[in-house]
Amino acid sequence: MKTLPPPKPSLDLETEGATPLAGNPTAPAEPARGRRRDRLAKRVRSVAPSGIRRFFDLIQTMDDVISLGVGEPDFTTPWHIREAAIYSLERGQTMYTSNLGLIELRRAIAEHLARRYGVIYEPNDEVLVTLGVSEGLDLALRAIVDPGDEVLIPDPGYVSYAPGVTFSGGAVKAVPTRPGTGFRPTPAEFRQQITDRTRAVLLGYPNNPTGAAPDRPVLEEIARVIAENDLLAVSDEIYDRLVYGREHVCFASLPGMRERTILLGGFSKAYAMTGWRIGYAAAPRELLAGLVKIHQYTALCASITSQVAAIEALRSGEGDVLTMRDEYDRRRRVIVKGLNDVGLDCPMPEGAFYAFPSVARLGQTDEEFAERLLLEERVAVVPGSAFGECGRGHVRCCYATSLAQIDEALKRISRYVERHAANSAVR
Ligand code: PLP
């Protein structure tokens, strides 16, 4: 039987890079005076490889796996969006754009934010087109964090947040969120974590992995904490269009927050455009200028083809967003009911496309559960601890897959739970 490869140890700070010098394989690795032995920078070595990676490596070698693992829509980008991109190529649009991105796209983004959330940005110098929210996060953190600055991040949270802070030279301060409150953040916990070195709060709601989307009053209270302590906010709102039966609260639209927030948005999830690598940042001009400075030297600009596609998405993609959202909503209800029915406590997620059930009652850790479920029943889920300490005891199940696949996955999970519950002392 296959077993999961052991996690690669994070690079040893002392020995990494101490290989014999080329040309003299037996000579001890004596670093030249004043030269360090490590090839990689400390902040890079200090970040462990993604906990999700080894699962995906193993899945590649297995047949008949149902993946609830990857957080990616199962839809293809709607045809009219692809067609706009094809037509743009046919017309020979193959060049760089302005560093900030095509002005038509920046206007469309500003209109979208004004119409939907009432928050006003000047397309000329307050909107930047990025290579996905991923680049936006990296730019935002590097633009505002100095070495040693602390950034508060709700735990659990998206896997890139903490490494992003480390790469920017900052220090992560986790703000715990708990199952009892549906993993919604509590303003008091933010207050407790603030020190003289706190620089910013990094929020990601609706949340990956929990699906939590806090109510307006909770976010308003967090906004007050931010303003009172003169902090900045980075708000990752990539799931703003995937919210079920409630409004999305744009953090920049809260009192006093537009001036303190770097708002990140994208196309990957709402329009099923993960492969196009396109997103945006919106912020007051002095802040945005910092992001632009890094972006112009490191990325130059986003792909013109993707920018043209994004314009089409914003202009004519609303029907597609609603159709896909309704479908995710149906799947959400099916998977959450199914998980609860088999005895895995699972709150109803309010946004994104993840269910986050507890597996604690089986007496297994989340990693053990994910590993054994994959090997025994060929269903891939992600251990909650990959998203932070507070994710322990839970697993993330992405329901951006067909209802037929979800039904089959639930049958397999049910079989697994029955078998292991019988063996565990818990039941
Ligand atoms: N932010 C969150 C919360 C995500 O879940 C993801 C992708 O899974 C990203 C950002 C990355 O988005 P993009 O494809 O726009 O880089």
Residues whose N, C-alpha, C, O or C-beta is under 5 A from the ligand:
A	BS01	PLP	G71 L131 G132 V133 S134 Y158 G204 N208 D236 I238 G266 S268 T274 I278 G279
